[in-house]
Amino acid sequence: MGRHVCIPPGFLKEIFQYEVLKMLKKEGKITDAVIENMLSWQHSGFHVYIGDKISSNDQASLGNLARYIIRACFS
């Protein structure tokens, strides 16, 4: 049986935030000044949710997830 590893959500959020900002900087979409400014915000807008695994047979949950994914992710 596989071993279940629990990664703290805060750690995943930091990795996600770092990778997104790095990609935006590489693409020339933001500067170091913008990154520094964003990192100073109390609520940066980055969040990682770790919920229960969705079974491939759970059509209702898969539908909910699909609707969430196609929503606009920026307001």
MIFISE-185761 format. One record per residue (C-alpha): residue number from 0; x, y, z; residue in three letters. Coordinates in pm, 1 decimal. Example, Ala and Ser with C-alpha at 12.3 -4.5 7.8 and 13.67 -1.06 7.14 Angstrom:
% residues 2
{n->0&c1->1230.0&c2->-450.0&c3->780.0&res->ALA}
{n->1&c1->1367.0&c2->-106.0&c3->714.0&res->SER}
***
This chain:
% residues 75
{n->0&c1->0.0&c2->0.0&c3->0.0&res->MET}
{n->1&c1->117.8&c2->353.1&c3->-78.4&res->GLY}
{n->2&c1->214.8&c2->592.3&c3->190.3&res->ARG}
{n->3&c1->1.3&c2->903.4&c3->241.1&res->HIS}
{n->4&c1->205.8&c2->1220.1&c3->279.6&res->VAL}
{n->5&c1->40.7&c2->1527.5&c3->426.7&res->CYS}
{n->6&c1->180.4&c2->1853.8&c3->292.3&res->ILE}
{n->7&c1->73.8&c2->2165.4&c3->481.9&res->PRO}
{n->8&c1->-158.3&c2->2383.9&c3->267.0&res->PRO}
{n->9&c1->46.5&c2->2693.6&c3->356.5&res->GLY}
{n->10&c1->355.7&c2->2534.3&c3->203.8&res->PHE}
{n->11&c1->168.1&c2->2447.1&c3->-117.5&res->LEU}
{n->12&c1->33.7&c2->2802.9&c3->-136.1&res->LYS}
{n->13&c1->387.0&c2->2942.0&c3->-116.2&res->GLU}
{n->14&c1->510.8&c2->2708.7&c3->-390.5&res->ILE}
{n->15&c1->210.8&c2->2793.0&c3->-612.4&res->PHE}
{n->16&c1->255.3&c2->3166.9&c3->-553.6&res->GLN}
{n->17&c1->629.5&c2->3149.0&c3->-626.5&res->TYR}
{n->18&c1->582.0&c2->2954.4&c3->-950.2&res->GLU}
{n->19&c1->303.5&c2->3180.9&c3->-1080.4&res->VAL}
{n->20&c1->497.0&c2->3499.9&c3->-1005.5&res->LEU}
{n->21&c1->813.8&c2->3351.8&c3->-1158.2&res->LYS}
{n->22&c1->623.8&c2->3259.9&c3->-1476.5&res->MET}
{n->23&c1->462.3&c2->3604.9&c3->-1503.7&res->LEU}
{n->24&c1->801.3&c2->3773.3&c3->-1458.5&res->LYS}
{n->25&c1->964.1&c2->3546.8&c3->-1718.4&res->LYS}
{n->26&c1->685.5&c2->3633.5&c3->-1965.6&res->GLU}
{n->27&c1->747.5&c2->4004.1&c3->-1901.5&res->GLY}
{n->28&c1->401.4&c2->4057.5&c3->-1752.8&res->LYS}
{n->29&c1->522.3&c2->4185.1&c3->-1414.3&res->ILE}
{n->30&c1->837.4&c2->4335.7&c3->-1263.8&res->THR}
{n->31&c1->1025.1&c2->4278.0&c3->-939.5&res->ASP}
{n->32&c1->857.1&c2->4591.9&c3->-801.3&res->ALA}
{n->33&c1->512.0&c2->4446.7&c3->-871.4&res->VAL}
{n->34&c1->610.6&c2->4115.5&c3->-711.7&res->ILE}
{n->35&c1->743.6&c2->4292.6&c3->-403.7&res->GLU}
{n->36&c1->423.9&c2->4496.0&c3->-380.0&res->ASN}
{n->37&c1->201.4&c2->4186.8&c3->-414.0&res->MET}
{n->38&c1->397.8&c2->3996.3&c3->-151.5&res->LEU}
{n->39&c1->339.0&c2->4280.6&c3->94.5&res->SER}
{n->40&c1->-41.8&c2->4244.4&c3->71.9&res->TRP}
{n->41&c1->-216.3&c2->4081.4&c3->366.7&res->GLN}
{n->42&c1->-441.8&c2->3888.9&c3->124.7&res->HIS}
{n->43&c1->-238.2&c2->3810.9&c3->-185.2&res->SER}
{n->44&c1->-517.3&c2->3628.1&c3->-367.2&res->GLY}
{n->45&c1->-322.0&c2->3302.9&c3->-372.0&res->PHE}
{n->46&c1->-488.7&c2->3005.9&c3->-209.1&res->HIS}
{n->47&c1->-456.4&c2->2629.6&c3->-226.2&res->VAL}
{n->48&c1->-747.0&c2->2411.4&c3->-116.3&res->TYR}
{n->49&c1->-675.6&c2->2051.6&c3->-27.1&res->ILE}
{n->50&c1->-1000.2&c2->1863.1&c3->4.8&res->GLY}
{n->51&c1->-1109.3&c2->1505.3&c3->-17.2&res->ASP}
{n->52&c1->-1009.5&c2->1305.4&c3->-324.6&res->LYS}
{n->53&c1->-1285.6&c2->1291.9&c3->-586.9&res->ILE}
{n->54&c1->-1362.7&c2->945.4&c3->-716.9&res->SER}
{n->55&c1->-1384.7&c2->903.0&c3->-1093.8&res->SER}
{n->56&c1->-1732.9&c2->757.1&c3->-1034.6&res->ASN}
{n->57&c1->-1860.4&c2->1064.1&c3->-843.5&res->ASP}
{n->58&c1->-2027.8&c2->1245.4&c3->-1132.8&res->GLN}
{n->59&c1->-2184.9&c2->1517.3&c3->-914.8&res->ALA}
{n->60&c1->-1851.4&c2->1615.6&c3->-758.7&res->SER}
{n->61&c1->-1672.0&c2->1602.0&c3->-1094.1&res->LEU}
{n->62&c1->-1939.9&c2->1828.4&c3->-1241.6&res->GLY}
{n->63&c1->-1901.9&c2->2074.5&c3->-953.5&res->ASN}
{n->64&c1->-1524.3&c2->2077.5&c3->-999.4&res->LEU}
{n->65&c1->-1555.5&c2->2131.7&c3->-1375.5&res->ALA}
{n->66&c1->-1792.4&c2->2426.9&c3->-1321.3&res->ARG}
{n->67&c1->-1549.3&c2->2575.4&c3->-1069.2&res->TYR}
{n->68&c1->-1252.1&c2->2538.3&c3->-1304.9&res->ILE}
{n->69&c1->-1422.2&c2->2714.7&c3->-1597.9&res->ILE}
{n->70&c1->-1521.8&c2->3011.9&c3->-1381.0&res->ARG}
{n->71&c1->-1317.7&c2->3325.7&c3->-1426.9&res->ALA}
{n->72&c1->-1024.3&c2->3293.3&c3->-1186.7&res->CYS}
{n->73&c1->-953.1&c2->3668.3&c3->-1165.2&res->PHE}
{n->74&c1->-1194.4&c2->3933.7&c3->-1053.5&res->SER}
***
